[in-house]
Amino acid sequence: MSHVRGDRRVAVVEAGHLCVLTGPKTVFALATAALDARTSLRECAARHLSLECIDYDSVYAGISEWRILPVVDHADDPARLLVSGTGLTHRRSADQRQSMHAADAAPTDSLRMYELGVEGGRPAPGSIGNAPEWFYKGNGTLLRGHNDTLDVPAHAQDGGEEPEIAGVYLVDGAGVPRRLGMAVGNEFSDHGLEGRNYLYLAASKLRQSAVGPELVLDPDFSDVAGEVAIERDGRVLWSRAIRTGEAAMCHSLENMEHHHFKFENHRRPGDLHVHYFGADAFSFGAGLVLQTGDVMRVQFEGFGRALRNGVVVDRTPPRLVNVPPI
């Protein structure tokens, strides 16, 4: 979290309070210290726990001098944080993608990709299964935290929430990816652009996204219930019970992590990764078009407090980007 004066601190959630750590002032620094000490992230945090505690309710509500940052960042070099995701991991997501791309009942490439996961996305432990869909979202400059707004740029067709859980990773000095934990995420995409043609998927994912407010260490990712809601003018406009975790997905966590980190460039020592694991439902599938002032709320049981983000839609006409020679 960061203070209005610019100070940064890491805190542990305990009984309605944020108990501040001494020493490391970022999760990246804390994780690096844990690796250097050859201890777990939890044990390292316990060693640095102070007696200073801050009221969580006021920080969470956005009425404190402290604000919640994304659960991890590479403050000195945001380009060394890769934000990516795995799609078509949940049946309802595949069905919604199918309905966006096909006017008839013929299976699309999207549905066939999901079926590949059903056939071979959960191999025996230690074995390699079928690869899931993978997409790039950007680097750390596009990552937002709890209470931050997510922007729909002027060139976009749409902007909509995708309620997911994200894995958070640091690649250690030997090039081994280490999972720091998981967090509630809002992957946020341009479903309008994707709906025009599924080959626009890559461009539709190049948007801001949010993770937080809490990084959960060693969570139970076997079967996770949750809820996504859209609030407008102070009331719930739409909500849906959602489910994620390995029991709800066609790919195992081990398989998704393998196919992300099998690429040598994804194992560069010192890099951070935030990787989304896919969504079960989103409001676009119900025909909603989000507008400025709407609030997206995502919550999963066992993953801390809900992630809330407002929406800001840029309605100015898109401008041509001229690229002159040097």
Secondary structure, DSSP 8 states (H G I E B T S, - for coil): -EETTS-B--EEEETTEEEEESS--SHHHHHHHHHHHT--HHHHHHHTEEEEEEEHHHHHHT-SSEE---S---TT-GGGEEEEEEES-SHHHHHHHHHHH-SSSS--HHHHHHHHHHHHSS--TTS-----EEEEEEEGGGEE-TT-EEEE-TT-S--B--EEEEEEEEE-TTS-EEEEEEEEEE--B-HHHHHH-GGGHHHHT-S-EEE-S--BSS---SSEEEEEEEEETTEEEEEEEEEESGGGSSS-HHHHHHHHHTSGGGG-TT-EEEEE---S--GGGGT----TT-EEEEEETTS-S-EEEEEEE--S----------
